[in-house]
């Protein structure tokens, strides 16, 4: 596996197409707003941003809640007078005044508990007295915690008093242990006084432009004074896109979030409601895509029509896209292979060593570490978005030479992408072999298929996705992820899979739409035809055994992962396309949710990141030109015609008038973990790599 250049599709097993039709030229993501993603929830509803303000009923409930909190705080302040008096007798006037001030700040705190400072009591050399003070707080101020720090001299100690992280009166994190909560998202941040009739989670729709999900939630969390892990979401959306998805946050008021809209750049929140449970990764059906390919050049319009019709009828090979393997010269599956072999030091080197194609500031930081081994100096130079690199270095600073621990220091969701990347690498190659040997239009003996209800249980095996273990609160830079859910959920949990028999082939019980291939793990079966050999042969070349582990670190071992199945062929749902003519590459050709809100009279328009760019959002120049061709494979309510907002720094300011060009606008829905870029690849018959499409833009 070559690492000296950017990863190409052929490097990761993306080799085949379904149709033999000729492709054509088209530029993917010339503008990030040419790629619009709307989440599809578990009920099949396409998630849109439709309103930026909380409903009047929620506003009234917020006022009632605030009044209740105010009343309770007033009564609580009075109730501590007796306790403070007792403490004055125990510790003296000075310490009593400090305590009174601290309680006052606790009562007036409306944001994060982190904003409440601690107090340090007067130096005390009497251990018996210090014990009495500790016990006093345990008995009388259960929402406060104490510990002991060094005093001004060797013979004395000081007691520090601070707010318990569990919240006022211990109503938060520590009042119910994580193991008792199971995997449900929970966080103490937010109001500690919450009406019983309201769901404890605020759900809202997050609209973002050219930002990944974690980055957007990090910005919102910072403004609210809460941690990023307070938020729950079903899937990570692509950075270079305009996307709308559902998010939940624990015990926050809609009015607080809505008030952020005027300050947020490239982000909007709205469509608020209270729900009983927070969102977890994978809790979605899929995504609705509106993709505009610009600069389309084809032999004829018929070429485009034939390619689009074929995609709608036959679908595409359900490859893991290039984004799955990272965008740099060191792909995730290469690091994954070293982890599976137990080569911890090599894995760390692959993460930290200099790479081709990176910005100068990153390249210089990597080279500095390679030459000097100076961790502190490297951390000062390394950008904060390089989460994996920084986590590894910080661990090596504490535990020099412990490379396994350094790998474990990377946030779990991110570090598991390495092993998952290797699974995906094997799957892609197996899928290519399946198409090359047996085609795409028939089920063959030895294939794996999802079962029908009347099949014998003796022939089947049920598997849950390994990603169920990956739900965690770790945050990381996920700009390398594609438009997928961010997890590899089994398409149908607990679905049974069987091997196709001679009888099945004769009876025509199954179609190619039922054919699946495994993501290797301990609880999957392999096809009984020649495709199984691909997995084992490729793994053997990488000195990996898929049935035995050479080390005991479970999270970096395929034999400790359950595995899952993935459809080999995928058809787009509600697929529509139209061919448009345009004269200005800076003119929008599709509508975003924010454009629709603007048309209904909302004044909350997204702020331009660079004032004075003056990019015109008027669609007049586009809509005056004829729509050359239009087709719909299935009826859909998700057509996107009209204007689009663009806040993109790399675009040339002003208009960019050119000769008439063609654009192909596609609308399609795909299940979670399917890559829209692979559907577009089938259409164009060209690479989906960023490098390739940049050359088309020049």
N, C-alpha and C positions, 0 to 999 in steps of 0.2 A: 504493500500500500504506500503510494508515493505521497510525500508531504511537502515537497518543495514548491508546489504551485497550488492555486486555488482548486478546490474540489470540483471535478466535472461530473456530469450525470453518469458517465460510464464507470467512473471510479466506485460508485455506490450501487451498481447493478441496474441502473435505469437505462435499459437498452432497446426495448421494443415498443411498437405501436400496434394498435388493434387494426386500423384500416391501412390500406396501401395507397390511399388517395394522396395526391400531391399536397404539400403544405403551402404556406404563403408567409410573407413578411408582416410582422405586427410588433409594436413596441409595448411591452408590459410595464406598467407603473411609470410611464413617462412623468406623470404627476401622481403624487400619492393618493389624491382624490379620484384617480382612475380606478381605484380598488376599494370598493365599499363593502363592508361586512356587517351583517345584522344577525345576531344570535337567534337561534330557534329554540324556544324553551321546551320543557318536557311535555307540554300539552300541545306542541306543534305550532305555537304562535310565534310569528316573526316579531322580534323585539325592536321597537322604534322609540326614539325620543319624540314625544308629542307635546309635552308641557313642561315648562321650567319652574312653575310655581307650585307649592303644595296646595292640596284641596282645602277649601275654607274649613271643613270639619277638622282637618288635622291641625290647622292654625288654632282653632278654639281649644282642642285637646291639649296643645302645647301650652296655651295660656293657663289652663286649669292645672296642668302639671307644675308649671312655674309657681303658681300661687300656693299650691300644696307644699312644694319644696320650701318656699319662703316661710310659710307658717311653721313647718317642722323645724326649720333652722332656728327660728325665734324661740320656740319652746325648748329646743336642745341647748341653746346658749344659756338660758336661765337655769336649766337643770344641772349645769356643771358648777354653779356657784358654791354649793356645799362641798363638792369634791376638791375644788381649788382651795377652799378654806382649810380643809384637812391637809392638803399638800403643803400649804404655807406653814403649818405647824411642824411638818416633817422636814422640809427643806429650806425654809426661810423665804423672806419677801422677794429677794432677787429672782430666785428660780420660779417662784409662784407667778411673778409677772411675766416671765418668759413663757410659761405654760399657758397663761391666759391669752397671750398674744398669738401663740400657735393655734389654739382652739378657735380663736376669732378668725384666723386665716382659713382654717378648715371649713368653718361655717360659711364663709363668703366665697369659697372656691366653686366656680361653675365649669371649669374645664378639667384638664387632666390632673390627677393626684400628683403628678410629677412637678406641678407648678407650686406645690406647697413646700416651703423650706423646712429643714429640721432645726432643732434647737440643741444646744449643748449646755448641760447644767454645770454648776460651779465645781471646781476640782474637789475631790473627796478621797482621802487616804484611808477611810474606815470601810473595810469590806462588808462588815455587818450592816452598816448604814446603807451602803449601795444596794445590798440585797433587798433591804426593806423598801427602797425606792422602786426597784424593779418590780417587786411584788405588788406595790401600791398601784402601779400602772396596769398590771395584768388584771387586777380586781376592779379598778374604777374607770379605766379608759381603754376599753377593749379594741378601739379603732386605732390606738397608737401602739407602737412597738419601741422597745429600748434595746440598746446595746452599749458596750463599754469601749471607750477609746483611751489612748494615752493622755495623761495630764501634762501640765507644764514642767513637772519634774518627775524624777524616777519613782518617788514614793507615793504619787497621787494618780488617780484615774478620773475620767469624766464620763458621765452618762449622756448618751445621745438619744434624743426622742424625735421620732418621725411618724408620719402617717403610714399605717399598714397598707401594703400594696393591694390588699383585699378590699380597700375602700372604707368609707365612713361606716362605723359600727360593724365592720367585718362582713359587709354584704357582698363581697366580690369574689375575686379569684380563689382565695384560700378557703372560702366557706364551703366549697364543693370541689373535691379533688378531681383532677383530669381523668383518672381511671374510672371514676364513677360516671363521668359524662360520656364515655365512649369517644367516638370520633366527631361528635357534633361541635361545630365552631363555637367558641365562647371567649369573651374577653371582658374584663372588668371596666374598661374605659366606657365612659358615658354616664348618664344620670343614674344616681344611686336610688332615686325616688321615681318609681315608674308605675303608672296606673295599671292595675291588675287586668283590666279588660283589653289592653293593647298588646299586640304581639311585641316581643322584646327585640325584634330585629326590624330595622328600617330597610326596606328594599327600594332601590332606585335604579334608574337606567343611566348608565355612564356612556356618554358620547365623547369620543376623542379623535383628534387629528394628528397623525404623524408621531404618536407616542405609544409605547407599549403599555400593557395593562398595569404592571407593577409601578412603572414610572408615574402614571396618572394617579394611581391610588396613593402613592407616596406623597405627591404634592397635596392632595386633598387631606390626607392624614396629618401632614405638617400644619396645614391651616387650621384644622380642628383641634390640634394638640393631642392626637391619638396615634397609636402605633399602626403600621401598615397591616400587621397581622390581625387587626380588628375587623378587617374586611373579608368577606367571603365572595367568591365568584366561581362560575362553572367552567370557565376556560380562558386561556390566554389568547388574545387576538394579536394579529400581525401589527408590527409597529408602523411600517410604511403603508398606511391605509387610513381610511375613515371608518370607524367601527362603532357599533352600539351594542351594549351587553348589559345584563342584569348584575347588580352588586348588592350585597347586604352588609350592614354594619350594626353592631350591638348597641342598643339603647342610645340612639342619637335622634335628635329632633329634626324633622324635615326642614323647618325654617332655618336652622343653622347651615345645612348644606345648600339650600336654595340661595342663601345670602352670599355664597361663594361665587356664584355665576358671574357677577360683575368683575371679579378679580382673576378668574381663571383664564388662561390663555391656551387655546386649542383644546379645551375641555369644557363640557357642560354636563350638568346633572339635572334630573327631573323625573316625572312620573313616579312620585313617591307613594308608598303604602307600607303599613306595618304587617309583618308576618311572624309566625311563631318560631320558625326555624331558619337558620342561615344557609346560604348556598355552599355546596361542596364541589370540588373539582369533578367534572364529568356529568354534572346534573344538567344536561342539555341534550337535545336531539341532534343538533347540527348547526349549520350556519347558512344564511342566504347571502349570496355574492352578487354584486353588480360590478362587472369588470369591463373597462373600456380599453381596447387595444387601438393605439393610434398609429398613424403612418402606415396603414395597411396597403400592401402592394401584392397583387396576385395576377396570374395569367388572364383571368377573367372573373366576372362576378359569379359565374357558375362554379368555379373552383371553391370559392368561399362558401357558397350555398351547399355544395356537396359535402364539404368538410363539417359544416355546422349540423347538417342533417344526420351525418354519420355519428357525430358525437352524441346527439340526442337519442338516437336509436340504439347504438351499440355501446356507448359509454367509453371508458378509458381504463387502462391498467392502473390499479389502485396503489401505485407506488408510494413509498414515503418520499416526500420531496427533498430537494437539496437543503432546505432550511432545517430539516431534521438532523443534518450532519454538521451544522455550523457554517459560518460564512468565511472562515479564515483558511489558512493553508494547513492547519492541523485539525482534521475532522474528528467529530466526537467518537465515531466508531473505532478510530485508531487508538484513542485513549482507553476506550472500553475494552479493547483486546488486551492491552497491557494489564488492566485491572483483573480481567478474568484469568490471566496467567500469574497473578500475584506479584507483578513487577512494580512495586509501589514507587521506587525511586525513578524508574523510567517514566511512569505516569506523571509524576511531579515535574520532571524535566520537560515533558511534552507541553505541559500547561505553562511553564515559566520561560522556556527558551525563546530566543528571537524568532520571529516569523516573517515571511514575506508579505508585502502588501499592507502592512499596518501603518498608521500615522506615525510621524517622526517622534512625537512625545512618548508613544508606547514603545516603539522600537528602541529608543535610547534608554528607556527604563529597563527593558529586558536585557539589553547589552550590558548596561551598568551592573546588573546583578550577576550576569554570567561571568564578568571579568573580576568583580570585587567581592561577591558573596555578602555584600553589605545590605542586610535586610531593612534596617531603619532607613537608610538612604534611598533604597528602592521604593519603599512604601510612600516616601514623601513625593516621589516622582510619578508613581503609578496612578492613573485616573481611578476615581472611586467606582465607576461603573464596571470595572474589571473585578467582579466580586470573587470569582474562583481564585484568581491569582493572589488577591489580597488576603483571602482566608488562608490559603496555603502558607504564605509568607508569615503571617501573624502566628500561625501554629508552630512553624519551624523556629520562630524567634523564642517561643516558650519551651519547645521540645526539639532541640537540634537533632537532626538525623532520624527523627521518627516520621518517616514518609507516609506510612499507613494512616497515622493520626492526622497528618496534614491533609490527606485526601478526605478523611471523614469530617474535617473542619469546614469543607465546602457545604453550603446549604443542601439539604437532602434532595430537594426537588431538582436542583441543578446537577448534583453529582450522579444521580441516577440516570440522567440523560446520556451519560457515557456508555453504560451497559446497554441501555435501551437502544442507543445508536448502533451498537454492534448487532443486536437482535434484528434491527431494521435493515442493516447491511446484508445479513443473511437472507432475510425475507425477500428483499428486492431481487437478489440474484436468483432465488428459487422461483419467483414470479416470472422473471424473464425466461428461465428454462422451461417453465410450464407453457408459456406462449410459443416458444420456439419449437418445442417437441410436439405439442398437441393442439396448437391453435387456440382460438377464442370462441368457437361456435359449438363445442360439444363437450359433454362430460365423458371421461374415460375411466376405464378400470383402474382402481387404486387411488382415485382422487379422494380428497376429503370434502364432505358437504355438511351443511347444517341439516339436521334431521327433520323429517316430517313426523307428525304425531303418532303414526302407526308402526314405526320401526322397532325392531327388537332391541331391548335395552342391553342385551349381551354384546351388541355390536357398537355400543356407543360409549363415549366418555364425556363427562361434564367438566368444564373448566371455568374458573373465575379469573378475571384479569388480574395480573400482578400489580396493577396500578392502584388497587384498593389500599395498598400499603403505603402509597406515596402521598396521601393527603396530609399535608403538614403546614405549619405556619411560616416556614422559611421563605424569605424573599430573595430575589436575585434579579440580575439583569436578564430579561428574557427577550431582548430584541432580536435574538437569533431564531426565535420560534416563528413558525408559519401561522397561517390563518386557521389552524386546527384548534381543538379544544385545549391543547397543552397536556393532554393525558392520552394514554392508549387504552381506552375502555374497550372491553370486549363488546362487539356490536350488540349482542343479546346475552346478558348475564345468565349464567347457568344453562345456556343453550347447549344441547347435545350435538356432538359431531360424530360422524361415522365414515367408514371407508366404503366407497362405491363398489358394489359387487357386479358379477355378470348379469344377474337377474335385474338389478337396478338399471343397467345400461339397456338391456333388452326391453324392459317395460317403459323406459323413458321417464322414470320417476323424478329425475332431477334435471335442472338446466344449469348452464354455466354461471348463472346468477347465484347459485347455491354453493359454488366451489370456494373453498377457503384454503389458506395455508397457515401453518403455525408460526407464532413467534416462540422460539425455543424456550423450554422450561421443563420442570420436572413432571408436570401434569398434563402435557399435551401428547398427542400421538402424531406420527408423521405419515405422509402418503405412503402407500405400499407399491407405488410405481417408481420410476427412475428419478423423480423429483427429490425424494428424500436424500439421495446420494449427494446432491448439491450442498445441502447444509453441512454434512459431515466432512466432505472433501474440502470445502472452503475453510471450515474451522480447523481442520487438520493442518492446512497450509499456514495458519496463524498459531500453530502449536496449542490449540484449544480442543479439549474433549467435551462434547456436549452432554455426556452422561456421567462424567466424573469431575470433581473439582480438585485442584491441586493445593488448595488452601482452605481455611476454615472461616473466612470472612464472608458471612452469608450474603450481605447486600451486594457484594461484587462476585457472586457466583451464580451462573445460570441454573445450576442444579438446585439452588435454593429458591428460585423464582418459579411461580406456578406456570407462567406462560399464558398465551392467549391465541386467538385465531383472528384472521383478517380476510375479508373478501378479496379475491383476486381481481374481479371486475366490478366496476361501479358505474351506474348510470346516473346522470344528473337528474334531479327532480324539478318539475315546473320550469323546464328549460325554455328560455326565449332568447332571441337574438335579433338585432337589427343593424343594418349598415347605414352609416351616417356620413354626410359630407361636411367638412369644416375648413375654414381659412386661417384660423388663428390657433396655434398650439397652446396658448394660454387661456383659451376660452373653455369653460366647463361644458361637458357633454352629458352629465348625469346629475341627478338631484341627491343631496344628502338630507338627513333628517332635519338638520338645522335650517336648510333652505326652505323646507316645508313649513317649519315653525315661523320663519320670517315672513312667508307669504300669508300666514294667518294673522299677521299684525303684531307679532312679538317684537319688542324693541331690544331684547337681550341678544344682540348680535356678537359673535365671537370677536375678540380683540385681535387686530393684526399684530403679529409678532414683530414686524418691522414696519413702523409707520412710514407712510410715504411711498410704499411699493406701488400702491394704486392699481393692483390687478383688478380688472374689470370683470364683474360677475354677470354682466348682462348677456343673455343668451341670444340676443337678436341676430347676431351675425351667423349663428349656427342654425337657428330655426327658420331663417328665411330660405336656406338651402333645402333642396328636396331630400326626403328620406328615400334613399335609392332602393333599399330592399328591406323586407321585414318578414319574420317568420316566428311562429310559436309552436313548440312541440306539445305543450300542454298549457291550459289556461292557468293564469296566476294573477293574484291581486298585487304582486310586488313589482309592477313595471316602474321603471325609474326614468322619467323624461323631464327635461327642464334644466334648471340651473344648478350650479355646484359651487361651494365656497372653497377657496384655496388659500392656505396660509403657508406658503412654501418658500423658504429663503433662497433656494438654489435657482428658482425660476427667474428668467430675465424680466426686469420690470417693464411695465407698459405692455402694449400689444405687440404681437409677433405675427404680422400679416404675411401670409404666404400664398402660394398657389393652392388651389383646392386639393385637399387631401381626404382620404377615406379613414373612417374609424369603425370598428366593429364593437358593438356594445352587447355584452352577454349578461343574462340573469339566470342564476341556477342555485339550487339548494343541494347541499351535500351533508351526509351524516358526520357526526363528530369524528375527528382524527383523519378525515379525508382531505387531501390537498388540492385546492382549486388550481394551483399551478400545474398539476399533472393533467388536469382536464384541458388546460390551455395548451400544454405541450402536445397532446394528441391532435389538437386543432391545427396548430402551426407547423408541426413536425420540425421544430427547432428547439434548442436548449432553453431552459428557463433560468439559467444562471444570471446573476446580477451583472457579471462582467460582460456577457454576451449582449444583453439588452442596453448596457451603457454604450457599447460600440454603435448600436443602431441609432442612439440619440445624438451622436456627434455630427 
